[in-house]
Amino acid sequence: MKIDVEHVARLARLGLSEEEKKLFAEQLSAILTFADNLKKLNTQDVPPTAHAIPMKNVFREDKIVPCQDTSDILANAPEEETHMFRVPRIVE
């Protein structure tokens, strides 16, 4: 387990003391032991889920509404070109 902690620390560019390596190895071992316990559970009749709680869309339906007067909107634009906002190029 200590080798795994050293490997992850090297990948993350972390300098760990020997005490920290020992502590993290113990914690990692406890986490993996708990995960092994979860494998023993009978989940045959449990349907797969994407979320722990039911999800529902709380947003309103989109409504297409024609814009009547763009002059008020374009009055806020720092620059305008052919009835559109002109913005600086960010991609070459």
N, CA, C and O atoms as a GROMACS GRO file, in nm:
protein
  368
    1MET      N    1   0.083  -0.119   0.000
    1MET     CA    2   0.000   0.000   0.000
    1MET      C    3   0.088   0.126   0.000
    1MET      O    4   0.054   0.226  -0.064
    2LYS      N    5   0.198   0.122   0.070
    2LYS     CA    6   0.287   0.238   0.076
    2LYS      C    7   0.342   0.270  -0.063
    2LYS      O    8   0.361   0.386  -0.098
    3ILE      N    9   0.368   0.166  -0.142
    3ILE     CA   10   0.417   0.186  -0.278
    3ILE      C   11   0.314   0.260  -0.361
    3ILE      O   12   0.348   0.348  -0.441
    4ASP      N   13   0.184   0.226  -0.343
    4ASP     CA   14   0.077   0.294  -0.415
    4ASP      C   15   0.071   0.442  -0.375
    4ASP      O   16   0.055   0.530  -0.460
    5VAL      N   17   0.083   0.469  -0.247
    5VAL     CA   18   0.081   0.607  -0.199
    5VAL      C   19   0.198   0.685  -0.258
    5VAL      O   20   0.182   0.799  -0.301
    6GLU      N   21   0.316   0.624  -0.259
    6GLU     CA   22   0.433   0.692  -0.316
    6GLU      C   23   0.414   0.718  -0.465
    6GLU      O   24   0.454   0.823  -0.515
    7HIS      N   25   0.353   0.622  -0.536
    7HIS     CA   26   0.329   0.639  -0.680
    7HIS      C   27   0.233   0.756  -0.706
    7HIS      O   28   0.259   0.841  -0.791
    8VAL      N   29   0.121   0.760  -0.632
    8VAL     CA   30   0.024   0.868  -0.649
    8VAL      C   31   0.085   1.002  -0.611
    8VAL      O   32   0.061   1.102  -0.678
    9ALA      N   33   0.164   1.004  -0.506
    9ALA     CA   34   0.229   1.128  -0.463
    9ALA      C   35   0.325   1.178  -0.571
    9ALA      O   36   0.334   1.297  -0.597
   10ARG      N   37   0.397   1.084  -0.633
   10ARG     CA   38   0.489   1.122  -0.741
   10ARG      C   39   0.412   1.180  -0.859
   10ARG      O   40   0.453   1.280  -0.918
   11LEU      N   41   0.299   1.115  -0.896
   11LEU     CA   42   0.217   1.165  -1.006
   11LEU      C   43   0.161   1.304  -0.978
   11LEU      O   44   0.152   1.388  -1.068
   12ALA      N   45   0.125   1.329  -0.852
   12ALA     CA   46   0.069   1.459  -0.812
   12ALA      C   47   0.176   1.560  -0.776
   12ALA      O   48   0.146   1.673  -0.738
   13ARG      N   49   0.302   1.518  -0.787
   13ARG     CA   50   0.415   1.605  -0.754
   13ARG      C   51   0.407   1.653  -0.609
   13ARG      O   52   0.428   1.771  -0.579
   14LEU      N   53   0.375   1.558  -0.519
   14LEU     CA   54   0.366   1.588  -0.377
   14LEU      C   55   0.485   1.528  -0.304
   14LEU      O   56   0.522   1.413  -0.328
   15GLY      N   57   0.542   1.605  -0.217
   15GLY     CA   58   0.648   1.553  -0.131
   15GLY      C   59   0.586   1.513   0.002
   15GLY      O   60   0.536   1.597   0.076
   16LEU      N   61   0.590   1.383   0.033
   16LEU     CA   62   0.530   1.335   0.157
   16LEU      C   63   0.638   1.285   0.251
   16LEU      O   64   0.737   1.225   0.211
   17SER      N   65   0.614   1.314   0.378
   17SER     CA   66   0.706   1.260   0.481
   17SER      C   67   0.673   1.113   0.503
   17SER      O   68   0.570   1.065   0.457
   18GLU      N   69   0.761   1.041   0.573
   18GLU     CA   70   0.736   0.900   0.602
   18GLU      C   71   0.610   0.882   0.685
   18GLU      O   72   0.536   0.786   0.667
   19GLU      N   73   0.585   0.976   0.778
   19GLU     CA   74   0.464   0.971   0.861
   19GLU      C   75   0.339   0.985   0.774
   19GLU      O   76   0.241   0.913   0.791
   20GLU      N   77   0.344   1.079   0.680
   20GLU     CA   78   0.229   1.100   0.591
   20GLU      C   79   0.207   0.978   0.502
   20GLU      O   80   0.092   0.938   0.479
   21LYS      N   81   0.314   0.919   0.451
   21LYS     CA   82   0.301   0.798   0.368
   21LYS      C   83   0.234   0.686   0.447
   21LYS      O   84   0.148   0.615   0.395
   22LYS      N   85   0.276   0.670   0.574
   22LYS     CA   86   0.218   0.565   0.657
   22LYS      C   87   0.070   0.593   0.683
   22LYS      O   88  -0.014   0.503   0.673
   23LEU      N   89   0.038   0.719   0.715
   23LEU     CA   90  -0.101   0.758   0.742
   23LEU      C   91  -0.189   0.736   0.619
   23LEU      O   92  -0.297   0.677   0.629
   24PHE      N   93  -0.143   0.783   0.504
   24PHE     CA   94  -0.223   0.770   0.382
   24PHE      C   95  -0.236   0.624   0.338
   24PHE      O   96  -0.339   0.585   0.283
   25ALA      N   97  -0.134   0.544   0.362
   25ALA     CA   98  -0.142   0.401   0.330
   25ALA      C   99  -0.248   0.334   0.416
   25ALA      O  100  -0.324   0.250   0.367
   26GLU      N  101  -0.255   0.369   0.544
   26GLU     CA  102  -0.356   0.314   0.634
   26GLU      C  103  -0.496   0.357   0.589
   26GLU      O  104  -0.589   0.277   0.587
   27GLN      N  105  -0.510   0.485   0.554
   27GLN     CA  106  -0.640   0.535   0.511
   27GLN      C  107  -0.683   0.469   0.380
   27GLN      O  108  -0.800   0.433   0.364
   28LEU      N  109  -0.591   0.454   0.286
   28LEU     CA  110  -0.621   0.389   0.159
   28LEU      C  111  -0.662   0.244   0.182
   28LEU      O  112  -0.755   0.195   0.118
   29SER      N  113  -0.594   0.176   0.269
   29SER     CA  114  -0.628   0.038   0.302
   29SER      C  115  -0.769   0.028   0.359
   29SER      O  116  -0.845  -0.062   0.324
   30ALA      N  117  -0.804   0.121   0.448
   30ALA     CA  118  -0.938   0.121   0.507
   30ALA      C  119  -1.045   0.147   0.401
   30ALA      O  120  -1.151   0.084   0.404
   31ILE      N  121  -1.018   0.236   0.309
   31ILE     CA  122  -1.114   0.266   0.201
   31ILE      C  123  -1.134   0.144   0.112
   31ILE      O  124  -1.246   0.110   0.076
   32LEU      N  125  -1.024   0.078   0.076
   32LEU     CA  126  -1.034  -0.040  -0.010
   32LEU      C  127  -1.103  -0.156   0.061
   32LEU      O  128  -1.175  -0.233  -0.002
   33THR      N  129  -1.081  -0.170   0.190
   33THR     CA  130  -1.150  -0.273   0.268
   33THR      C  131  -1.299  -0.246   0.269
   33THR      O  132  -1.379  -0.339   0.255
   34PHE      N  133  -1.338  -0.121   0.287
   34PHE     CA  134  -1.480  -0.085   0.284
   34PHE      C  135  -1.540  -0.114   0.147
   34PHE      O  136  -1.652  -0.164   0.138
   35ALA      N  137  -1.467  -0.082   0.040
   35ALA     CA  138  -1.515  -0.109  -0.096
   35ALA      C  139  -1.534  -0.258  -0.117
   35ALA      O  140  -1.629  -0.299  -0.183
   36ASP      N  141  -1.445  -0.340  -0.063
   36ASP     CA  142  -1.459  -0.485  -0.073
   36ASP      C  143  -1.585  -0.533   0.000
   36ASP      O  144  -1.652  -0.625  -0.046
   37ASN      N  145  -1.617  -0.470   0.112
   37ASN     CA  146  -1.740  -0.505   0.184
   37ASN      C  147  -1.863  -0.474   0.100
   37ASN      O  148  -1.961  -0.548   0.104
   38LEU      N  149  -1.859  -0.366   0.025
   38LEU     CA  150  -1.972  -0.331  -0.061
   38LEU      C  151  -1.994  -0.434  -0.171
   38LEU      O  152  -2.107  -0.457  -0.213
   39LYS      N  153  -1.888  -0.496  -0.217
   39LYS     CA  154  -1.899  -0.600  -0.321
   39LYS      C  155  -1.978  -0.721  -0.272
   39LYS      O  156  -2.036  -0.794  -0.352
   40LYS      N  157  -1.981  -0.742  -0.140
   40LYS     CA  158  -2.049  -0.858  -0.083
   40LYS      C  159  -2.201  -0.840  -0.077
   40LYS      O  160  -2.273  -0.938  -0.056
   41LEU      N  161  -2.249  -0.719  -0.094
   41LEU     CA  162  -2.393  -0.692  -0.084
   41LEU      C  163  -2.467  -0.754  -0.202
   41LEU      O  164  -2.417  -0.754  -0.314
   42ASN      N  165  -2.586  -0.806  -0.175
   42ASN     CA  166  -2.671  -0.862  -0.280
   42ASN      C  167  -2.749  -0.747  -0.344
   42ASN      O  168  -2.839  -0.690  -0.281
   43THR      N  169  -2.716  -0.714  -0.466
   43THR     CA  170  -2.783  -0.604  -0.536
   43THR      C  171  -2.862  -0.654  -0.657
   43THR      O  172  -2.891  -0.578  -0.749
   44GLN      N  173  -2.896  -0.783  -0.656
   44GLN     CA  174  -2.964  -0.844  -0.770
   44GLN      C  175  -3.097  -0.776  -0.801
   44GLN      O  176  -3.128  -0.753  -0.918
   45ASP      N  177  -3.176  -0.743  -0.699
   45ASP     CA  178  -3.308  -0.684  -0.720
   45ASP      C  179  -3.308  -0.532  -0.713
   45ASP      O  180  -3.414  -0.470  -0.711
   46VAL      N  181  -3.192  -0.472  -0.708
   46VAL     CA  182  -3.180  -0.326  -0.702
   46VAL      C  183  -3.157  -0.273  -0.843
   46VAL      O  184  -3.056  -0.306  -0.906
   47PRO      N  185  -3.250  -0.191  -0.895
   47PRO     CA  186  -3.230  -0.139  -1.031
   47PRO      C  187  -3.115  -0.039  -1.036
   47PRO      O  188  -3.093   0.035  -0.940
   48PRO      N  189  -3.042  -0.037  -1.146
   48PRO     CA  190  -2.934   0.061  -1.158
   48PRO      C  191  -2.990   0.204  -1.161
   48PRO      O  192  -3.097   0.228  -1.216
   49THR      N  193  -2.916   0.294  -1.103
   49THR     CA  194  -2.960   0.434  -1.100
   49THR      C  195  -2.845   0.524  -1.140
   49THR      O  196  -2.728   0.489  -1.127
   50ALA      N  197  -2.882   0.642  -1.190
   50ALA     CA  198  -2.782   0.743  -1.222
   50ALA      C  199  -2.772   0.846  -1.109
   50ALA      O  200  -2.670   0.912  -1.094
   51HIS      N  201  -2.880   0.857  -1.029
   51HIS     CA  202  -2.884   0.954  -0.919
   51HIS      C  203  -2.942   0.885  -0.795
   51HIS      O  204  -3.026   0.796  -0.806
   52ALA      N  205  -2.898   0.927  -0.682
   52ALA     CA  206  -2.946   0.869  -0.557
   52ALA      C  207  -3.089   0.912  -0.526
   52ALA      O  208  -3.163   0.840  -0.459
   53ILE      N  209  -3.127   1.029  -0.573
   53ILE     CA  210  -3.264   1.078  -0.552
   53ILE      C  211  -3.328   1.104  -0.688
   53ILE      O  212  -3.257   1.132  -0.785
   54PRO      N  213  -3.460   1.096  -0.697
   54PRO     CA  214  -3.526   1.121  -0.827
   54PRO      C  215  -3.497   1.262  -0.877
   54PRO      O  216  -3.495   1.358  -0.800
   55MET      N  217  -3.474   1.272  -1.005
   55MET     CA  218  -3.445   1.402  -1.065
   55MET      C  219  -3.564   1.445  -1.150
   55MET      O  220  -3.627   1.362  -1.216
   56LYS      N  221  -3.594   1.574  -1.149
   56LYS     CA  222  -3.697   1.627  -1.237
   56LYS      C  223  -3.653   1.763  -1.286
   56LYS      O  224  -3.578   1.834  -1.219
   57ASN      N  225  -3.699   1.798  -1.402
   57ASN     CA  226  -3.664   1.926  -1.462
   57ASN      C  227  -3.749   2.035  -1.398
   57ASN      O  228  -3.872   2.029  -1.403
   58VAL      N  229  -3.684   2.134  -1.339
   58VAL     CA  230  -3.758   2.241  -1.274
   58VAL      C  231  -3.761   2.368  -1.360
   58VAL      O  232  -3.811   2.472  -1.316
   59PHE      N  233  -3.707   2.359  -1.480
   59PHE     CA  234  -3.703   2.475  -1.567
   59PHE      C  235  -3.829   2.483  -1.650
   59PHE      O  236  -3.894   2.382  -1.676
   60ARG      N  237  -3.865   2.602  -1.692
   60ARG     CA  238  -3.982   2.623  -1.776
   60ARG      C  239  -3.949   2.583  -1.919
   60ARG      O  240  -3.832   2.570  -1.956
   61GLU      N  241  -4.050   2.565  -1.998
   61GLU     CA  242  -4.033   2.536  -2.139
   61GLU      C  243  -3.980   2.660  -2.210
   61GLU      O  244  -4.016   2.772  -2.174
   62ASP      N  245  -3.894   2.640  -2.308
   62ASP     CA  246  -3.845   2.751  -2.389
   62ASP      C  247  -3.956   2.802  -2.479
   62ASP      O  248  -4.031   2.723  -2.536
   63LYS      N  249  -3.965   2.933  -2.491
   63LYS     CA  250  -4.063   2.993  -2.580
   63LYS      C  251  -3.988   3.082  -2.678
   63LYS      O  252  -3.907   3.166  -2.639
   64ILE      N  253  -4.016   3.063  -2.804
   64ILE     CA  254  -3.955   3.146  -2.907
   64ILE      C  255  -4.041   3.272  -2.923
   64ILE      O  256  -4.159   3.264  -2.955
   65VAL      N  257  -3.976   3.387  -2.900
   65VAL     CA  258  -4.046   3.515  -2.910
   65VAL      C  259  -3.966   3.603  -3.003
   65VAL      O  260  -3.847   3.625  -2.981
   66PRO      N  261  -4.030   3.654  -3.106
   66PRO     CA  262  -3.954   3.740  -3.198
   66PRO      C  263  -3.913   3.871  -3.129
   66PRO      O  264  -3.987   3.927  -3.048
   67CYS      N  265  -3.795   3.917  -3.163
   67CYS     CA  266  -3.744   4.043  -3.109
   67CYS      C  267  -3.791   4.156  -3.200
   67CYS      O  268  -3.760   4.157  -3.320
   68GLN      N  269  -3.863   4.250  -3.144
   68GLN     CA  270  -3.922   4.356  -3.225
   68GLN      C  271  -3.824   4.471  -3.252
   68GLN      O  272  -3.812   4.518  -3.365
   69ASP      N  273  -3.756   4.515  -3.147
   69ASP     CA  274  -3.672   4.633  -3.162
   69ASP      C  275  -3.531   4.602  -3.111
   69ASP      O  276  -3.509   4.596  -2.990
   70THR      N  277  -3.436   4.583  -3.202
   70THR     CA  278  -3.299   4.552  -3.162
   70THR      C  279  -3.218   4.676  -3.129
   70THR      O  280  -3.108   4.666  -3.074
   71SER      N  281  -3.270   4.792  -3.162
   71SER     CA  282  -3.192   4.914  -3.138
   71SER      C  283  -3.165   4.936  -2.990
   71SER      O  284  -3.056   4.982  -2.953
   72ASP      N  285  -3.261   4.904  -2.903
   72ASP     CA  286  -3.239   4.918  -2.758
   72ASP      C  287  -3.132   4.821  -2.710
   72ASP      O  288  -3.049   4.855  -2.625
   73ILE      N  289  -3.134   4.700  -2.764
   73ILE     CA  290  -3.036   4.600  -2.725
   73ILE      C  291  -2.897   4.640  -2.773
   73ILE      O  292  -2.800   4.635  -2.697
   74LEU      N  293  -2.887   4.680  -2.898
   74LEU     CA  294  -2.758   4.715  -2.956
   74LEU      C  295  -2.703   4.847  -2.900
   74LEU      O  296  -2.585   4.876  -2.916
   75ALA      N  297  -2.788   4.925  -2.835
   75ALA     CA  298  -2.741   5.049  -2.772
   75ALA      C  299  -2.642   5.017  -2.660
   75ALA      O  300  -2.560   5.102  -2.624
   76ASN      N  301  -2.648   4.896  -2.604
   76ASN     CA  302  -2.557   4.855  -2.497
   76ASN      C  303  -2.428   4.794  -2.548
   76ASN      O  304  -2.337   4.768  -2.470
   77ALA      N  305  -2.419   4.772  -2.678
   77ALA     CA  306  -2.301   4.708  -2.736
   77ALA      C  307  -2.185   4.806  -2.744
   77ALA      O  308  -2.204   4.921  -2.783
   78PRO      N  309  -2.064   4.762  -2.707
   78PRO     CA  310  -1.949   4.849  -2.723
   78PRO      C  311  -1.922   4.878  -2.871
   78PRO      O  312  -1.882   4.989  -2.908
   79GLU      N  313  -1.947   4.775  -2.956
   79GLU     CA  314  -1.935   4.794  -3.101
   79GLU      C  315  -2.046   4.715  -3.169
   79GLU      O  316  -2.090   4.611  -3.119
   80GLU      N  317  -2.091   4.766  -3.283
   80GLU     CA  318  -2.199   4.701  -3.357
   80GLU      C  319  -2.158   4.688  -3.503
   80GLU      O  320  -2.092   4.775  -3.559
   81GLU      N  321  -2.199   4.576  -3.564
   81GLU     CA  322  -2.171   4.558  -3.706
   81GLU      C  323  -2.288   4.482  -3.768
   81GLU      O  324  -2.319   4.371  -3.726
   82THR      N  325  -2.352   4.539  -3.864
   82THR     CA  326  -2.468   4.483  -3.934
   82THR      C  327  -2.570   4.424  -3.838
   82THR      O  328  -2.607   4.307  -3.848
   83HIS      N  329  -2.616   4.507  -3.745
   83HIS     CA  330  -2.720   4.472  -3.648
   83HIS      C  331  -2.681   4.356  -3.556
   83HIS      O  332  -2.767   4.281  -3.512
   84MET      N  333  -2.551   4.341  -3.527
   84MET     CA  334  -2.502   4.238  -3.436
   84MET      C  335  -2.394   4.298  -3.346
   84MET      O  336  -2.334   4.400  -3.379
   85PHE      N  337  -2.370   4.232  -3.232
   85PHE     CA  338  -2.260   4.270  -3.146
   85PHE      C  339  -2.129   4.236  -3.216
   85PHE      O  340  -2.115   4.128  -3.273
   86ARG      N  341  -2.033   4.327  -3.211
   86ARG     CA  342  -1.899   4.299  -3.262
   86ARG      C  343  -1.810   4.279  -3.140
   86ARG      O  344  -1.804   4.364  -3.051
   87VAL      N  345  -1.740   4.166  -3.139
   87VAL     CA  346  -1.653   4.133  -3.026
   87VAL      C  347  -1.513   4.105  -3.079
   87VAL      O  348  -1.498   4.072  -3.197
   88PRO      N  349  -1.412   4.119  -2.995
   88PRO     CA  350  -1.275   4.090  -3.040
   88PRO      C  351  -1.258   3.942  -3.074
   88PRO      O  352  -1.319   3.856  -3.010
   89ARG      N  353  -1.176   3.914  -3.173
   89ARG     CA  354  -1.146   3.776  -3.210
   89ARG      C  355  -1.061   3.714  -3.101
   89ARG      O  356  -0.965   3.775  -3.054
   90ILE      N  357  -1.097   3.592  -3.061
   90ILE     CA  358  -1.019   3.523  -2.958
   90ILE      C  359  -0.954   3.397  -3.013
   90ILE      O  360  -0.866   3.341  -2.948
   91VAL      N  361  -0.994   3.351  -3.130
   91VAL     CA  362  -0.937   3.232  -3.192
   91VAL      C  363  -0.873   3.272  -3.321
   91VAL      O  364  -0.934   3.344  -3.401
   92GLU      N  365  -0.752   3.227  -3.343
   92GLU     CA  366  -0.682   3.260  -3.469
   92GLU      C  367  -0.736   3.180  -3.583
   92GLU      O  368  -0.690   3.194  -3.696
   0.00000   0.00000   0.00000
